[in-house]
Amino acid sequence: MDFRWDLLVTIFPILWSGFLTTLGLTLSSLLVGLVLGLILALMKISTNWILKGISIAYIELIRGTPALMQIMLVYFGLPALGLNIDRLTAAVVALG
């Protein structure tokens, strides 16, 4: 069994496109997660009990549900509510 370089050359553009999409999705989700995490952390250490309660409820809800369920809820649930977003935006929202 030998390596088929011609096949690699043929599919490399597809692999490169997938790599760039994955990298963009990862960096976007990281940025959204950091910003949202910072806001929730500041709300949680706040002395305002309403802000603290909202942040604790959100954190427990997100921690308590599987990631796949969150992704499917964002991807299929938001369009059912009339909010149509594309698939990459839905992925960033769900993963962030």
N, C-alpha and C positions, 0 to 999 in steps of 0.2 A: 504494500500500500504506500504510494508515494503522494506527496503534496501536489495539488493541482493549482499552480500559479495562475493559469488562465482563468480559472473560476474566481479566484480572489480578485483579480483585476476587474472582472466583470461585475462583481457584487460590491466592490469597495465604495462606490458612490452611495449606494443604499445604506451601507454600514456607517459611513461618515455622516450622512443625514440623520440617521437614528442617534448617533453619538451627540451631535449638536443639539438635537431636540431634547435628549436626556439631560445634557449639561444645562441648557436654558431652563428646563423645568426644575432641576435641582436648585439652581441659584435663585430662581424666582421664589420657590417655596421656602428656601432658607431665609430670604429677605422678609417675606410675609410673616413667617414664623417668629423671627427675631423681633420684629416690630410689635406683633400681637402679644408675644410673650412678655416683652418689656412693659407694655401697657397693662396687661393683666397682673404682672408682678407688682407694679406700682399701685394698682387698685387693691390688691390683696393686703399690702402693708399700710394702706390708708386707714385713718381713724374714722372715716365715714363708713358707717355700717352698711349703708345701701350699696356703695361701691364694692366693699369687701364681700358682701353677700352675692352680688352679681358675678364677681370674679371666681368665687369658690364654686358657685353653681355651674358656671361655664367650664371650669377646669375639671370638675368631677364628671360632667356630662361627656366631655371629649375623652377623658381618660377611661371612662367606663364603656365606651363603644368601640368596636373593632374598626380599624382603618378602612377596610374594604367596605364596611357598611357606610362609613362617612363619605367615601368616594361615590358610592352608588346613590346615596341620598342627595348629594350635591349635583351629580350628573343627571339623574332622572327626576329628582324632587323639585329642583328650582324651575325647570321648564314646565312642570305641571302647575306651578304657581304663577306662570306667565313671565318668568324671568329667563329669557333665552340667552345663554352664554355659550361660547365655543368650547370644544373639548379641552384645550390646553388651559384656558382660564378656569374651567371647572376643576381640573387637576391641581392647579396652583392653589385655588381656594380650599380644596379638600385636604391637600397635603400640608398647607401652611398652617 
